[in-house]
Amino acid sequence: MCDKVRTAIEVIKAQKRKTLSKEETLMLFNQVIKDNEKMGERMTNLEKRMENLETKMDAGFSEIKKLIEERTKRLSLFEKIMALSTHKYFWITLIIVLLIVGGLLGVPTTGFNGLVSLGG
């Protein structure tokens, strides 16, 4: 309840009569109408501000998304490999391939006895 309506009700409560006159009733409803009009203006302004805020947020999020997409396109080879650091099968496969290639090229695999058992 707004101030004007509250004041009108307080004036009516202060009277000793139990019923409202026509003028008092009209005064009360006029105050209610004025307060509702003010509230309508405030709500309209609030809706406009919220709409502007939503527009700004959407623009900001789309800009951030675009920057992230550009950044992921520009990853170096090292960054791409390090991004696979949680993929253990990739690393296991890489180590096995290196051991096989090293074995074919004559590199002794005895240094890896503690890590990988290659027979014997």
N, C-alpha and C positions, 0 to 999 in steps of 0.2 A: 504494500500500500504506500502510495507516495505522500509527500508532505501536505499538499493541498487537500487531499481527501482526508487525511488524518486530522488536519485542523478543522475542517468542516464537521467531521464526526464529533470532535471534542466540543465544538460550539453547540451542537445539537444535544449532546449528552448533558451539558451544563444547564440546559433549560429544565424547568420543573414539569413541563407538560409531557405526557407520555406519547402523544401522536405528533407527527410532522405536518406542518402546513404545506400547501402547494409550493410556496416560494422556497421553503427549506429543502423540499424534495428536489426541486429543480436545481437549486444551488449545489446540492450534493452530487447529482448526476452530471451537471456541467463540469464540476471539478474532476469527476471520474473520467469524463470524456477528454478533458485537457490533459490529464495525466496519461491516459492511454495514447493520445496523439504524441506526447513527448516520448513515451516508451517506444512507439512505432518508429519514430525518427532515430532513436538510439539504436534500435535493432537493425534498421536499414543501414546505418553507418557501420555497425558491427559486422553485418553480412558483407558489405563492400570491403572492409578491412580484411576479413577472413579470406575473401576471394582473391584479393591482392596477395596475401600471404601464401595461399595455395599456389598461385601462379609463380611466385618467386621460388617457392620450394621445389616445384616441378622443374623449373628452369635450372635451379642449382643441382638437383639430382641428375638431370639429363647431362649437365656439363661434367659432373663428377664421373658418371658412367662412361662418357665419351673419353675422358682423360684416362680412365682405367683401361678401356679397350685399346687406346693408342699405346699405353705403356706395355700391355701384354703383347702387342704386335712387335715391339722393339726390344724384346728380351734377347740378350746375347746368348751364344751357345753355352757358355759356362752357367749362366742363370737357368737356362732350360735344363741342363744336366742336374744342377743342384735342386731344382724343383722336383726332380724324381727321387730325392734322397729318402723319401718314405716308402718308395717302392722297392722292397727288399729283393724281389725276384729279378728285377733289372740288374741290381748290383751283384747278386749271386751269379747270374748268367755272365755278366761282364768279367768277373773274377775267373770263372771256369774257362771262358774263352781265352783270356790272357794266359792262363796256365797251359792250356793246350797249345796255343801258338808258341809260347816260350819253350815248351817241351819239344815241339817240332823243329824249332830253331836251335836246339841243343843247350838250352839254359837248364842247369840242374834244378830239380824241384825239391832237393833235400832241405832247402831252407824253409820250406813250408810244412815240414813234418809236424810241427806243433799245431798248425792251423787246419791243414787238410791232409787226410790220410790217403795217399795215392798208391797204396798197395805195398805189401811187404812189411 
